[in-house]
Amino acid sequence: MKELHWLSEMPKVDLHVHLDGSIVPETLIALARFQGMPLPTFDPVSLLPYMQVGENCCENLADYLTKFDFVLPFLQTGDALAYVATESVRQAAECGTKYIEIRFAPQLHRHKGLSVEDAIRHVVRGLKFGEHQYGVKARAIAICMRHHGAEANLEVIDVAARYWGHGLVAVDLAGNEAAYPAALFRDVFAKAREIGIPITIHAGEAAGPDNIEEAVLQLGARRIGHGVRVREDDRVFELVRDRRIPLELCPTSNIQTRAVSGWDDYPIRDYYDRGLLLTVNTDNPGVSGTNITQEYRALVERFGFTPREIAGLIMNGVEASFLEPDLKDALRREMRGSLDRLLSVLEESRTG
């Protein structure tokens, strides 16, 4: 128990993972060499500071997002997108992840001639290959960007709808929340609601709980990306709790982006004890230098979460997933069975 080996053995899900935030130095070096593109260094250790933040090096979310500018030029071809998607699945498999939802913004990958449809198609291709190779169910979420206009974002919704049920499960809104509040995007997500495609919205991370309320009541969000600032308004807290809106918490990232002041201020234990529906995720494992096992380790070491509570959070992720219903039923049975067996072993070892 003391060394927490059981955390590595637990099957997991990760619902909030950005494709361009998942790249590790070795992957970027491979992309650069394949595409004949320069890097400041081809040594993985020396490259890391260009790609990864430390716990105390960001002032806010906008500062954190600058790390993405470094890798995006290498993600402008179909093969590059497919390769990184497959690599993301491989990394997830190494941590015992059984299901992952990878999100990305198609409009950010068009600088060398790809269309929105091309970008989605190649990411889905890479995820399917990763699923076949590593045994992890993997689905895509298409992101609309806050700094993009309505026309560009509506195009993302329209193309995503064609891939819904064919490797893609939802649409999202991401970017600089403080500068572009959720209310600006009502028309875009009205289109998504009309189609019926599930919606998750980044809200309550770099701006206040009014964005969470807007995302749920006006944009139609079925999940909230982060939502860590929901505690700032009791009425919004009750809305999220009573409607059972899952929060996609990303502890390490939330600390790094200054969504909260530090680990001592991180509200996950309070939220859990007060009945919010919580999931735990990595956000940007490459940028943040984390993985899903490390996220759960922090909850055990810093907040005293027990193995059974961790298992409950993992199952929350299963229930909150946008996976197709029949596959979700199968995943639920598989995960519940594996977690129950592991918990039984742990509890026997503690009493034996």
C-alpha positions in Angstrom: 0.0 0.0 0.0 2.7 2.4 1.0 4.4 2.4 -2.4 1.0 2.6 -4.2 1.7 -0.1 -6.7 -2.0 -0.7 -6.9 -2.4 2.6 -8.7 -0.4 1.2 -11.7 -2.5 -1.9 -11.7 -5.9 -0.2 -11.8 -7.5 0.2 -15.2 -8.2 3.8 -16.0 -10.0 6.1 -18.4 -8.9 9.6 -19.6 -11.6 11.9 -21.0 -9.7 15.1 -21.3 -6.5 14.8 -23.3 -5.3 17.3 -26.0 -3.6 15.8 -29.0 -1.1 18.6 -29.3 -0.5 18.6 -25.6 0.5 14.9 -25.5 3.7 15.1 -27.5 6.9 14.1 -25.8 10.4 15.1 -27.1 11.1 11.7 -28.8 7.9 12.0 -30.8 8.7 15.6 -31.9 12.2 14.6 -32.9 10.8 11.8 -35.0 8.3 14.2 -36.7 11.0 16.7 -37.3 13.4 14.2 -38.9 10.6 12.7 -41.1 9.5 16.1 -42.3 13.0 17.6 -42.7 12.2 20.4 -40.2 14.7 22.1 -37.8 14.6 21.9 -34.1 16.7 23.9 -31.6 18.2 20.6 -30.5 17.7 17.0 -31.2 18.5 15.9 -27.7 15.3 14.9 -25.9 16.5 16.3 -22.5 17.6 19.6 -24.0 14.3 19.8 -26.0 12.1 19.4 -22.9 12.1 23.0 -21.7 10.7 24.1 -25.1 7.7 21.7 -24.7 7.0 21.3 -21.0 6.1 23.7 -18.2 7.2 23.5 -14.6 4.8 23.8 -11.7 5.8 27.5 -11.0 6.6 28.8 -14.5 3.2 30.0 -15.7 1.4 33.1 -14.7 -2.0 32.0 -16.2 -3.6 29.8 -18.8 -2.6 32.1 -21.7 1.1 31.7 -20.6 0.6 27.9 -20.4 -0.9 27.8 -23.9 2.3 29.3 -25.5 3.9 25.8 -25.3 1.5 24.6 -28.0 2.9 27.1 -30.5 6.2 25.3 -30.5 4.8 21.9 -31.6 2.0 23.0 -33.9 4.2 23.5 -37.0 5.0 19.8 -36.9 1.3 18.8 -36.9 0.3 20.1 -40.4 0.2 16.9 -42.4 -2.1 13.9 -42.3 0.6 11.4 -41.5 1.9 13.6 -38.6 -1.6 13.8 -37.1 -2.2 10.1 -37.4 1.3 9.3 -35.9 0.7 11.5 -32.9 -2.8 10.1 -32.4 -1.4 6.6 -32.3 1.4 7.7 -30.0 -1.1 9.2 -27.6 -2.9 5.8 -27.4 0.4 4.0 -26.8 1.3 6.3 -23.9 -2.2 5.8 -22.4 -1.8 2.0 -22.7 1.5 2.2 -20.7 -0.5 3.6 -17.7 -3.2 0.9 -17.9 -5.8 3.2 -19.6 -8.6 1.2 -21.2 -10.5 4.1 -22.8 -9.3 7.6 -23.9 -10.9 10.6 -25.6 -8.4 12.7 -27.6 -9.5 16.2 -28.4 -8.0 18.5 -31.0 -8.8 21.6 -33.0 -9.0 20.8 -36.8 -8.6 24.4 -37.8 -5.2 24.6 -36.2 -3.8 21.9 -38.6 -4.5 23.5 -41.9 -1.3 25.6 -42.6 0.0 23.2 -45.2 -3.3 22.6 -47.1 -5.3 20.1 -45.0 -9.0 20.6 -44.8 -11.0 20.3 -41.6 -12.2 16.9 -43.0 -8.7 15.8 -43.6 -7.6 16.7 -40.1 -10.4 14.8 -38.5 -10.0 11.8 -40.8 -6.3 11.4 -40.1 -6.7 11.7 -36.4 -9.4 9.1 -36.4 -7.2 6.9 -38.5 -4.4 7.2 -36.0 -6.6 6.5 -33.1 -8.1 3.4 -34.8 -4.6 2.1 -35.5 -3.6 2.7 -31.9 -6.7 1.0 -30.7 -5.8 -2.1 -32.8 -2.2 -2.1 -31.7 -2.5 -1.4 -28.0 -6.0 -2.6 -27.0 -7.2 0.8 -25.8 -10.5 2.1 -27.0 -9.9 5.5 -28.4 -12.2 8.2 -29.7 -11.8 11.8 -30.9 -13.4 15.1 -29.8 -13.3 18.0 -32.3 -12.5 21.4 -30.7 -13.9 24.8 -31.7 -11.4 27.5 -30.8 -12.4 30.6 -28.9 -10.3 33.0 -31.0 -11.8 31.7 -34.3 -14.8 33.2 -36.0 -18.2 31.6 -36.2 -17.7 30.5 -39.8 -14.6 28.5 -38.9 -16.2 26.9 -35.9 -19.4 26.1 -37.6 -17.3 24.2 -40.2 -15.8 22.1 -37.4 -19.3 21.3 -36.1 -20.6 20.3 -39.6 -17.6 18.0 -40.4 -17.6 16.5 -36.9 -21.2 15.6 -37.3 -20.2 13.4 -40.3 -17.7 11.5 -38.2 -19.9 11.2 -35.2 -20.3 7.5 -34.5 -17.3 6.8 -36.8 -14.4 7.4 -34.4 -15.6 10.8 -33.1 -17.9 11.2 -30.1 -18.3 15.0 -29.3 -17.4 18.6 -29.9 -15.7 21.1 -27.5 -14.8 24.7 -27.0 -11.3 25.6 -25.9 -8.8 28.4 -25.8 -8.4 31.7 -23.9 -11.5 31.6 -21.7 -10.8 34.9 -20.0 -10.7 36.8 -23.3 -13.6 34.9 -25.0 -16.5 34.0 -22.7 -18.8 31.1 -23.4 -21.7 33.4 -24.3 -20.0 34.4 -27.6 -20.6 30.9 -28.9 -24.3 30.3 -28.5 -25.0 30.2 -32.3 -22.1 27.7 -32.9 -23.3 25.2 -30.3 -26.9 25.7 -31.2 -25.9 23.9 -34.4 -24.3 21.1 -32.5 -27.5 20.7 -30.3 -29.6 20.7 -33.4 -27.5 17.8 -34.8 -27.5 16.1 -31.4 -23.8 15.5 -31.1 -22.6 15.6 -27.5 -21.0 18.7 -26.2 -18.3 19.3 -23.6 -17.1 22.9 -22.9 -13.9 24.2 -21.3 -15.3 26.5 -18.5 -14.5 27.6 -15.0 -10.8 27.3 -15.6 -9.4 30.7 -16.5 -12.7 32.5 -15.9 -15.5 32.3 -13.3 -18.5 30.1 -12.8 -20.7 32.2 -15.0 -19.0 30.5 -17.9 -20.0 27.1 -16.4 -23.6 28.2 -16.1 -23.6 29.6 -19.7 -22.1 26.3 -21.0 -24.7 24.2 -19.3 -27.8 26.2 -19.8 -27.1 27.9 -23.2 -24.5 25.9 -25.0 -25.8 22.5 -24.0 -22.7 21.1 -22.3 -23.1 17.5 -21.0 -19.7 17.7 -19.4 -17.5 20.6 -18.3 -13.8 20.8 -19.0 -12.1 21.6 -15.7 -14.9 23.6 -13.9 -12.5 24.0 -11.0 -13.9 27.4 -10.1 -17.5 26.3 -9.7 -17.1 26.8 -5.9 -17.2 30.6 -6.5 -21.0 30.7 -6.9 -23.3 28.5 -4.7 -26.1 28.7 -7.3 -23.9 27.4 -10.1 -22.4 24.7 -7.8 -26.0 23.5 -7.1 -26.8 23.5 -10.8 -23.8 21.3 -11.6 -24.4 19.0 -8.7 -28.2 18.6 -9.1 -27.9 18.1 -12.9 -25.1 15.6 -12.4 -22.9 17.4 -14.9 -19.5 15.7 -14.8 -16.4 17.9 -14.3 -13.3 16.9 -16.2 -10.8 17.8 -13.5 -7.1 17.9 -14.5 -5.2 18.4 -11.2 -1.6 19.0 -12.4 -2.7 21.2 -15.3 -5.1 23.2 -13.0 -2.2 24.0 -10.7 0.2 24.9 -13.5 -2.3 27.3 -15.2 -3.1 29.0 -11.9 -6.8 28.0 -12.1 -6.2 27.6 -8.3 -3.3 29.1 -6.3 -1.7 25.7 -5.4 -2.2 22.2 -4.2 -3.4 23.4 -0.8 -6.2 25.3 -2.5 -7.2 22.5 -4.9 -10.9 21.7 -4.2 -11.2 18.1 -5.3 -11.7 16.6 -1.8 -14.3 19.3 -1.0 -16.1 18.7 -4.3 -16.1 15.0 -3.8 -17.4 15.2 -0.3 -20.2 17.6 -1.4 -21.4 15.3 -4.1 -20.2 16.7 -7.4 -19.7 14.2 -10.2 -15.9 14.2 -10.8 -13.6 12.6 -13.3 -9.8 12.8 -13.2 -7.8 13.4 -16.4 -4.4 14.5 -17.7 -5.3 17.4 -20.0 -1.8 17.7 -21.6 0.5 15.0 -20.5 3.4 16.2 -22.6 3.1 19.9 -21.7 2.4 19.2 -18.0 4.9 16.3 -17.6 2.3 14.0 -16.2 0.3 10.8 -16.8 -3.0 9.4 -15.5 -1.3 7.3 -12.8 0.5 10.4 -11.5 -2.8 12.3 -11.4 -4.3 9.7 -9.1 -1.1 9.4 -7.1 -1.5 13.1 -6.2 -5.0 12.5 -5.0 -3.9 9.7 -2.7 -0.8 11.4 -1.3 -2.1 15.0 -1.1 -5.8 14.5 -0.3 -6.0 11.0 1.3 -8.2 9.4 -1.3 -8.6 5.6 -0.6 -8.4 2.8 -3.2 -12.1 2.5 -3.2 -12.6 6.2 -3.7 -10.1 6.2 -6.6 -12.0 3.3 -8.1 -15.2 5.3 -7.8 -13.6 8.2 -9.6 -12.4 5.9 -12.4 -15.9 4.5 -12.8 -17.3 8.1 -12.9 -15.1 8.4 -16.0 -16.6 5.4 -17.6 -20.2 6.6 -16.9 -19.3 10.2 -18.2 -17.7 8.9 -21.4 -19.2 9.6 -24.8 -18.5 6.0 -26.0 -21.2 4.3 -28.0 -23.8 2.7 -25.7 -23.1 -1.0 -26.5 -19.3 -0.6 -26.2 -19.8 1.5 -23.0 -21.8 -1.3 -21.5 -19.0 -3.7 -22.2 -16.4 -1.3 -20.9 -18.4 -0.8 -17.7 -18.5 -4.5 -17.0 -14.8 -5.0 -17.8 -13.7 -2.0 -15.6 -16.0 -2.9 -12.7 -14.9 -6.5 -12.7 -11.2 -5.6 -12.8 -11.5 -2.9 -10.1 -13.6 -5.2 -7.8 -10.9 -7.9 -8.0 -8.1 -5.5 -7.3 -9.9 -3.9 -4.3 -10.6 -7.4 -2.9 -6.9 -8.2 -3.1 -6.0 -4.9 -1.5 -8.4 -5.3 1.3 -7.4 -8.9 2.0 -3.7 -7.8 2.2 -4.5 -5.1 4.7 -6.5 -7.4 7.0 -4.4 -10.6 6.5 
